[in-house]
Amino acid sequence: MNVFLSIAQILLGVALIAGVLLQSRGEELGGVFGGAQSVYQTRRGVDRVLFTLTILTAIAFFALAIVNVLLFNAQ
């Protein structure tokens, strides 16, 4: 069971990294590190879906991390 949770957590971690990197794909290099000044724009279409999926992946990753710690400490 612990191996399954660890593999699932690794896969969620990779998906989370990919989601974050894909969001900054269209920005300049300064925007990746927070240095660019830009006008606020509403997220639409694919950007909004990717943003929502990244948030859901982050929530699932941290929830699985907590479950993994609780189950590992119970043994």
C-alpha positions in Angstrom: 0.0 0.0 0.0 2.8 2.4 0.9 4.5 1.7 -2.5 1.3 2.6 -4.3 0.9 5.8 -2.4 4.6 6.7 -3.1 4.3 6.1 -6.8 1.0 8.1 -6.9 2.7 11.0 -5.1 5.6 10.9 -7.5 3.3 11.0 -10.5 1.3 13.9 -9.0 4.5 15.8 -8.3 5.6 15.4 -12.0 2.1 16.5 -13.2 2.3 19.5 -10.8 5.7 20.6 -12.1 4.5 20.2 -15.7 1.3 22.2 -15.0 3.3 25.1 -13.5 5.8 25.1 -16.3 3.2 25.0 -19.0 1.4 28.1 -17.5 4.5 30.3 -17.9 5.2 29.1 -21.5 3.8 32.2 -23.2 5.6 34.8 -21.0 9.0 36.3 -21.4 11.9 35.0 -19.4 11.5 37.8 -16.8 7.9 36.8 -16.3 8.9 33.3 -15.3 10.8 34.6 -12.3 8.4 37.4 -11.4 10.3 40.3 -12.8 8.0 41.4 -15.6 5.4 44.1 -15.2 2.2 43.1 -17.0 -1.5 44.1 -17.2 -3.9 41.8 -15.4 -5.9 39.7 -17.9 -8.7 37.2 -17.3 -7.9 33.6 -17.9 -9.9 32.1 -20.7 -10.1 28.8 -22.6 -7.2 26.5 -22.2 -5.4 28.8 -19.8 -8.3 28.6 -17.4 -8.5 24.8 -17.6 -4.8 24.5 -17.1 -4.9 26.8 -14.1 -7.8 24.9 -12.5 -6.1 21.5 -13.2 -2.9 22.8 -11.6 -4.7 23.8 -8.5 -6.6 20.5 -8.3 -3.3 18.6 -8.8 -1.7 20.6 -6.0 -4.5 19.9 -3.6 -4.4 16.2 -4.5 -0.6 16.1 -4.0 -0.7 17.7 -0.6 -3.7 15.5 0.5 -1.8 12.4 -0.6 1.3 13.6 1.2 -0.6 13.9 4.4 -2.2 10.5 4.0 1.1 9.0 3.2 2.7 10.5 6.4 -0.2 9.4 8.6 -0.2 5.8 7.3 3.6 5.6 7.5 3.7 6.8 11.1 0.9 4.4 12.1 3.0 1.3 11.1 
